Amino acid sequence: MVRFPLSILSLALSTSVYAQQPSNDLERIIVTGSRVVENIDEVPASVTVITREQIEAQLKVSPELQNLLEVLVPGMAPSTNSSSNTGQTLRGRAPLVMIDGVPQSTPLRNGSLGVRTLDPSVIERIEVIKGATSVYGNGAAGGVINYITKRPHSDNGAKISVDLSSRFSAVRADESLGGRLEASINGRQDEFSYLATVSVEENGVQRDAEGDILGLQYGLSDVETHNYFTKLGYDFDNEKSLSITYNYYKSQQKTDLADVFGNVNTGEKSYAIHVPQEQQKQGLPQGPSGNTNIMLKYTDSEIFKATALTFDLYAQDIENVFFFSPNLANPSEGYEGGQSIIASEKKGLRATFNTLFDLENTEATLIYGVDILNDVTSQPLVDGRVWVPEMDMSNFAGFLQSKWVVNNHYVLKAGVRHEDIDLKVDDYRTLKLCRSETQCSVPIDVRGDTLNYTATTYNIGLKYNAYEAFSPFVSYSQGADISDIGRLLRTATVNDIALIQTEASVIDNYEVGFTSVIDKLRVEGSLYRSTSELGTTNSFDPTTGVYMPVRAPQEIWGYELLADYRFNKAWRTTLTYAYVEGKNTADDIYLGARQISPPKATANVQWQPTQNTSLGLSALYVGDRKRFEANDAGDYVGDQAPIDDYLVLNMSGQHRFTDQLKGYVGIENLLNRDYYPARAQAYTYGGYNIKGLGTTITAGINYQF
């Protein structure tokens, strides 16, 4: 089945996607913020919950999660229109992506591929907690994106669903036709429950508004994706249950195309063409080569008096293959380039206790427990060279969160988490990398060691819920982050790992906000500021062509607004606006596009004239950001090229023919706008200046029996 264009997807979902909306079709509970189920109105922080209905609507348009998040999450940077979420930050910092609380990101060597880790068809809802949080530990500098997978239904019997769709370019259909198939069975037999989903997708080539094939740098042309998901459960009684979940995800580009690289500074776009075999992309197909997750969960709602237990065991194996790069060349040793793989194995245990107290005029909740994680991550090259040595991290953390609801009007939350991390790295030698025969880096022998990090982080928040017309909150939260140590190790300039500036970064996040519900109108707003003494940015090394990490204090600030109005049962509209900015405060210079995105606004209108028919129209506006000057040669470098604004319109509709059969159609980039996405404009390095999709049509049917 053809995958639905990203924008179309937005339009179908965005009008009703925000969890904060006060509609009865909206699940008003979250589990990510405090690790237990709670009402979203009792969370003194900015939270977006994307519901199952919204995801299903999105899937009618596109299975690309980065596109869904772009439209439905204020504060999420614009989509890159690729398989990589580099530059798609959350409030200017990298988010931690999880499946059912299991980290999918690889924080020790962040390859920015965590957003695209499973098919949306298996997701029950998505919970996005914004701002640094220590609730789940390392890697959550910008917040948490938690994909919560579906559960088997509660009635005896089985339900089967089949979905077929196809997508093609309306600009030039040649070779663009792709297909997608999704099938699932969902059932229960007494105490035993089961859910199994298979999704297979084969893309054709993707074309821009001029009909040219989009460039291959993290591109989605000719990508084959397979996702196999299974969840089995058993209920011992009304209080105790056990479930096991398995997820397999593979998405790789297998193509006979090759890139024609353009240049941001000259205005020439990068695109792809057919070439003879000897000129095609070298190396292995890029993308996840078969990532697996296994999760075992045991719950007991009354293990002690008024105390519930959730116990999780999980294991994960990740291999993300990157494209062949000439920047990894060493001609003297016979290497004209190289291709890297981020390999990560995680094993973890989480025990969470939840105790309730009913005091006079006060409902109190204590959430406490431990997290244990072993994460072994490296970044070797396919040819056998070691770019990032193996990092063996052992992480033990204890936490205590509390919530106090006083007179049903005041919600006070406070918590503490203590982190103890050991990171072992053996002796290694940095790679010799060459821009030419005479421009090479100097390899260094680095003595390994076991580094220890300890951090105690705190959070506190207060929300006042007496009046629906104005419900304000204020919060302070911290997060400890040692993410992307691998980037620091591979560019070491000293001979002892202990001398590398690998200290953990503690992020302080401050936020004030409100929600207002007046009749059919809901308005939300938040103002935030986050600081860190050791951020990580990059500086271009002209000798090797490699971007070197720079540790420097950072300050990031911004605001978000959302307005949702339901005119009647048939018409609804949602408007959002998000602004973020940030600086390296040591040098008083603005941060580049790798962290800071331009302003973003969305407008969505949904019309449902009958119970069986709905139409949607959405607009995505990305503003300009021009903070940097060109160098003496008149060129921009790194991630500092200017970004011009653009507007993309999308349209979708669906109709239910019978109780079992429905059809849908979507149009991405309705007006065939010729534009570069934000990252493609700002990134000056080769191959990233790829235009957005031209008009693309998706059509499909869904049958349930």
N, C-alpha and C positions, 0 to 999 in steps of 0.2 A: 504494500500500500504506500502510496506516496506520502511523504511526510508533509504536514501542513506548514505553510510558510509561517515563519515566526510572527510576522506582523499580524497576519490574519488571526492567528491564534490570540494575539493580544486583544484584538477587537472583540472577539467573541467572549473573552473572559473578563476583560478589564472592567467592564461596566459593573460587575458584581463580585469582584475578586477580593476586596479587602475585608479581612476578618473583623475589622472593627465595626463593620456596618451592623446596625441594630435590626436585622431582618430575621424572620423565623426560619429562613433557609440557611442560616449561618451558624456553624458550630462555634459557640462562645467559650471554648475551653482550650487550654494549652497544656502541654507537659514539658516543653523544652525549658521554659524560663526557670522553673524550680524543680524539675525532674518528677513532679507529681501532677495529677490532673487538677486544674484550678480554672476558675472563671476568669476570662480575659479582663473583666472589669476590676479585678483585684490585683492587677499587675501595674505597679508604678513605673512603667517604662514603655517605650515605643515597641509595639509588637504588630506584625502582620501575619495573619493566618489565611492561607489560601486553601479553600475547602475542596472536598472531593468533587462537588458539582462543578466548581470552577475549573478544576484540573481536567475533568472530562470534557468540558466545553473547549478548553485550550487544546486538548489532544485532537479535537476535530479539525484544528487548524495546523498544529505543529507539535512534534514531540521534543522540540529543543527547549530544554529547561532554562537555559540562559536567556532566551527570549521571553519566556513567561515571567521570569524574575524582573527583567528590565521594565516591563509594563506594569506589573502588579505590586512591586515593592518600592515605595518611595525611599530614596536613599541608596538604592542599588544603581550602580553606574550603567550606562548604556551597554547593550549586548555588543560583542565583538563580531557577531555573524560568523563565528567559526567554532571549532571544537575547543579552543582555549579561552579561559576566562581571565587571562592576563589583562590587567587594567580594569576589569569589571569588579571593582571594590564595593564594599558596603560602608558608606560614610567615610570613604577615604582610606580604609584599612582592609586587610584581607580577612574574609570571614572563614569560619570553620564549617565545612560541609559535612553533614552526617546522614547516615541512614539508620533510623531508629536509635539514635544516640551513638552509633559507631562511626568514628571519624573516617571520612573518605579522602579528605585532603591529606597531603604528605608534608606536614609542617617542617620536618627536618630538611627537606629539599623540595621546596614548593614549586611544582611544575605548572600550577594554575590549571589543572585539569579536573578539579574535584567537582565542579558543578554538574558536569555531564558524566554521571556514574551509574545511572539506571534509567529504565524507560518510565515515563510518567504514568503509564497505564497501571503500574503496581502501587502508585502512591495514593494513600487515603487523604492526606493533607500535607501542607508544607507550613512549618512554623519558623518565622524569622524573628530573632531577637536582636535588636540593633544596639550597637555599642559594646565596648570591651566587657567580657564576662568571664569569670573564673569558674563558673558552675561546671564546665566540662574541661577546663584546663587548657593546655598549650595549644596555640594556633587560633584562638578566638579573639584576635585583636580588634576586628571590626564587628564582631557579633557571631551569631550562629544561624546557619540554614539547616534545618532538620527535616529530611524527607521521612515522613511517618507512613509506613507501608500499610496496605489494606489488611483487614482481618476477615476471616471467613464469616459468612452471615450466620445468624443465630437460629434459623429454622431448619428442621430436618429436611433432607433432600438436596438436590444439586441444581445449580444454575450454570448455564453455558453461554458464553458470549463470543461472537466472531466479528471482527472489524476489518474491513478492506478499504484501502484508499490509494489514490494515485496523485502524483503531482508533476507539473510540467511548466516550463517557461512560456508565458504568453507573448514574449518578445520574439523568441526564436525557439520553437519546440524541438528542433533537431537535437537528438541525444539527451534531452533533458528529462525524459519520462522516467519516473521512478515509482516504486511500489512498496507498500507496507502491509503486513499481515499481523494481526494480534488475535490470539485466542486464549480464552481462560475458562477454567472450571472452578466453581466455588461451592462448597457444600458442607454439610454436617450430618453425622449419624450418631445420635445420642450424645455421648460425652466427647466423641472424636470429631475434629473439624479439619478441613483441608482447603487449600487455595493453591492453584498452579496457573501460571501465566507464561505464554511464549509470545515474543514479539520479534519479528524479522523485518528488516528494512533495507532496501537497496536504492540508493540515490542515483539519479542520472547526473549529468553535469549541471552546475548552477550558473546562470547567466545574469549579467548586469543589465542596466537599462539600455545599453547599446547592443546587447546580444552577445557580448564576449564572455568567455568562460572565466569565472572568478579564479584568482590565483590560488595556489595549492598550500600556501603557508598556513597550517592548521585548517585547511579548507575542508568542505563537506561534499565536494563533487566526488562521485564514484565511491562513496563511503558505504560499506556494508556493516550493519549493526545487528547484533544478536543479544537478546536478553532473556534469560530463563530464571524464573522466580518461583519458589515454592515455600509455603508456610503450613506447617502441621501443628495442630494443637490438641491438648487433652485436658478436660476439666475434671479434676479429682472430686470436687464438690463445689459448693457455691463460693468457697473462699480461696481454694487452691487451684492453680492451673499451670500448665507447662506448654511451651511452644518452641519450635525449632524453625529457623528461617534460613533459606539458602538463596543467594543471588549470584548469578553469573552474567557478566557484561563484557561484550567485545565489540569494538567499533574501530574499523581500520579502513584506510584509503588504499584501494587497489586500482591503479589507473595507468593509462598509457600516455598521460599528459606530461608536460613540462612547463615550468614557469618562464615567462618573459618578465624580468624584473624592471619595474619602473623606478621613479625617484620622487620623493615628496617635494624636494626643493625645486625640481624642474616641472612638477605637475604631471609627470608621466605615470600612469597607473600600472600596477602589476596585474598580469592576467596569464591565462594558461592556453597552450595550443597543443595539438597532436604533433609528435615528433617520432623519428625512428627509435627503435629500442635502445640503441647505444646512447641516445641523448635523454632518455627518460630518467626520472628520479632514481638515484642510487639507494641501495640499502633495503631494509625491511619496510613493509607498509607501516605508516605512522598511525598512532592511536593506541588505545588500550588493547592489549593482546589476549585478554581473557582474565579479567579481574574477578575474584571470588570473595564473597562474604558468607560466613556461617555464624549464626547467632542463636544462642540458647537462653530462654527467659523463663524464670520461675516466679510466680507471684503468689502471695498469701496475704489476703486482706485483713487477717486477724491473727498474726503470728504471736503477738502479745496483746494485752488489753489495750484497745484503741490504737493499735500500732499495726501498720501494714509493711510488708517487705517486698521489694522487687530485686531479684538477683539475676544478673546478666553475665554470661560468658560469651566471648566472641573471638573469632580469628579471621584474618584478612590477608589476602595475597594480591599484590598489585604489581603490574608491569606496564608502564606507559612508555611507548616507543615514540621518540621524536624524529623529526625529519633530518635528512642528511644535510650537514652544514659545512661549507668551505672554511668557516671560522675555526674549525677544529683540525686544521691542516698542520702537518709537519713534514714538508717535502724531503728533508734530509733522511728521514726514516721511512719514506715511501707512502706517507699518508697525505692524500690530496684533500682530505676533509674527514668528517667523522659523523657518527650517529649515536646519540646517547639513549639510555633507558633509565628511567627512575624506577627502581625496584624497592618495594616496601613490604615487609611482613609485620603484622601487628597481632598481638595476643593480649586480651584484656579481661578484666573482671570488674564488675560494679555491684556494690551492695548498697541499696538505698532504703532507709527506714523512714516511715512517716507516722508521727504520733500526734493525735488530736487531743486538745484540752478544751473543755467548755467551762470558762470562768464567768463570773458575773459581768454581764454586758460585753463580754469579750470571747471571741473564738480564736484559739491559738493553735498554730501548727508548727511542729518542729520536724525538719527534714535533715537527716544526718546519715553519714555512711563513709565508705571508702571507695577509691578508684585505684586500680592497679593496671599498669600498661607496660608492655614491652614492645618497642618499635625499633625494627632493624631496617635502616634505609641506606641506599647507596645510589650512585649514578655512574655506572660503568659505560664504556663505549662498546658498540657492537664488535669492533675489531679487537677487543681485549684490553685496550688501555683503560686505566682507572682515572676518571675525571674527579669524582667525589668519592672518597673512601667510605667504607662501611661504617655507619654510625649506629651504635647499639645503645638505645636509651631505655633505662628502667625508671619508671615514674610511679611513685606512691603518694597518694593525696588523701587527706581527710577533710571533711567539710561539715558545716552546720549552717542551715538556713532556717529562719524563723519568719512566721507571718502572724500578725495580730490584727484582727478585725474588731474594731471597737464601735459599739452601737450601730453597726451596719453602715457607718458613715466614713470612718477613718480606717485606712489600710496601711499598716506599717510593716515593712519587710526589712530584715537585716540578716547579714550572713558573713561567714568567714571561711576561707579555704587555705590550707597549708599544703604546699607543694614541695616534694623532695625528689629531685631528678639527678640521676647519674648517667652521664653520657660517655661511653667508651669509644675511643678511636685509636686504632693501631698506627704504627709508623707508616708513613706514605710519602710519595714524591709527587709534587704538582706537575701538571702536564706542560710540555713545551708546545706552545701554540704560535703559529706564524701567519702573518698577513702576507708575507712574501719570503723569498729566500733569505733576505737580510733583516727583516723585521720580525723578530721572534721574542717571546717571553723567555725568561730564564727560569728553568725548573729548580725547585728547592726541595731538599730532603727535610721533612717535618717530623719531629719526634712526637709520637702519640702519647695519650694520657687518658685518665678518667676524670672528666670534669664534673663538678657537683654544683647544682643549682638549688637553692632553697628560696621560697618566697611565700609570704603570707599576704593574702589579698582580702579586701573587705568590700561589702556593698551595703547600702542602706537606701531606702526609698519610702516616700509617703504619698498616698493618694487620698483625695477627699471626694466621697461619692454621694453627698447629701442631695445634690441637685443634678438632674439629668441635663439641664440647660448649661451647666458649667461644672465639669469634673476635672480639677487640675491635679498634676502630680509633679514631684521633684525627686531626683534620684542622683546618687553617686555610686559608681561601681569601678572596680579595678580588674585588670587582667594581667597575668604574667605570661610572657611570650618569648620563647627561644627559637621561633620559627626561622627557617632558611639558614640554619647553621651550615648546611652543605655549600651554599654559595660563598660563605666566608672561608671555608676550608679549601675550596678549589682555587681560590685566588690569594692564598696565603703568601705573604712576603717576608715571613720570619721562619726560623727553623724549629720552633717549639710550639705545639698547639696551645700551650698555656699562655703564650704571648699574643695569640690572636684575640681580637676584641669580640669575644663570643658571649659577653654578659647577657643575661636575660633582660628583656625590656618590660617594664611595668607601665601599663597604660592606665591613666586616670580619666574616667569618663563622667562628665557632668551634663545633666539634662533637665529641662523643665518643659512641661507640655500640658495639654488639656484635651478633653473631648466634650463636645456639646451636641445634644440631641434636642431639636426643637421641631415638634410635629414630624414632618416627613424629611427633614434636613438633618444630616449629621456632618459635623465639622471637626477635624482633628488638626492639631498643630504641635510642633515640638521645636525646641531650640537646643542645640548641643555644642559641647566643646570637649575635645579629648587631647591630652598631652602625653608625651613619652620622652624620657631622657635619652633613650637610644632607639631611634627609628632606623629603618634600613632603606636607603635610596641607592641610586646607581650613578656612577660617573664613567663616561666613555674613555677607554684606554686606546688611543690611536695606534699604538704599536701592535697590539694583538687583535684589535677589533672587538674586545670583550668588555662588557660593562662591569666595572668593579664596584663592590658594595661600599657604601659610605654610612658609617654610624654617626648620627647627629640627632640632637633633640628636635622634636617635631610638635607642632600645634595644629590641630585640625578643627574647624568649626563649620556650622551650617544650620539650616532649618528645613523643615518639611511641612507641607500643608495638604490636606485632603478635604474635599467636600463631596458628599453623596446626597442626591435628592431623588426620591421616588415620586414622580408626578401622580401616577396611579398604577394599577396592576400591570398595565401594558408598557409604560414608559419609565425609563430610569437613566440617570446620567451620573458619572463620576469624574471629578477633576482632581488632579494632583500636581504639585510643584515641589521640586527638591533642589536645594542649593548647597554646595559644599566647597570649601576652600581650605588650603593648608600651606604651612611654611616650615622650612628648616630654620628654626629660631636662632641657631648659633650664627648663621651667616645672613639671616634676614632675607632669604630668597624663597620664592614660591616653589612648591613641590610640583613635579612633573605629572604627566598624564598616566603614568603607571599607577599612581595613587589617586590623583584628584581628577574627577570628571567634570565636564561642563554642566550648567544647569539643565534640568530635565523636566518636562511637563507632559502630562497625558490628559486626553479628553476622550471619554467613551460614552456612547449612547447605545442603549439596547431597547429594542421594540419587540414585544411579544403580543401580536394581535390576537392570537388564539392559543389555547393550551398546547397545541401541536406544532406551532410555527414560531420561529424567532429570527430576528435579523439584528446585526450589530455593525456599528461603525466606530472605528477608533482612530485617534490621531496621536502620534508620538512626535514631540518636538524636542530637539536637543539644541541648546543654545551655544553661543560661541564662548571661547576662552582663549585669550591672547595675552599671556603673562611674560613672554620671553622675547629677547632680541636675537636676531641672527648674528652669526660670528663675522669676523672681518671679511671672509670670503662671500658673505651674503647668504650663508646656509644656516639652517637650524640643525641641531644635533640631538641625539638621544630621544627622549619622549617630550620634547619641548617645542614642537612645531605648532603653529596656530591652528585653532579649531574654528571653522565656520559653522553657523547654525544650519539645521536641515529639518524638514518636516516630512513625515511619512504617514500616509493614510492607508487603512486596511478595512476590509469588509468581509463579513461572513454571514451565513444563514444555515438553518437546519429545519427539517420538517419530519414529523413522525407520521408515517403512513398507517401503521398498525401498532398494537401494543408491543410487537416484537421487532418491527422494522422501522428504521429511520435513516434518512440520508442527509448529507451536509456538503457544503461547498464553502471555500474561502478564497479570498484574493488578497495577496500580499503586495504592498506597494501599488495600490489601486491606480494611481496616476502615473506610474512608471517614472518616479522621481530618480534622476541621475545624481547620485550622491556618494560620498565616502562616509562610513561610520566614524564615530569620534576617534577611536583608537587608530584607525587607518590614516587619519589626518595628522595625528600628533606624533606617531612613531616614525622616525626617519630611517631606521635600519631596514635592510633589504627585504622585500617581499611582503611587507605589512600593509602597504598602501593599496588595498584591494577595495573595490567599490561594493556597495550594498546590492542586494538582489534587485533585479528588475521585476516587473509584474509577473507574479507566479501564481498559478491556480492549483488548488487542491480540491478533490472531490472524493467522497467515500460513502460507504453504507455500513450500518451496524445492525446485526441480527442477534436477538437473545431468545433462548429457548431453554 
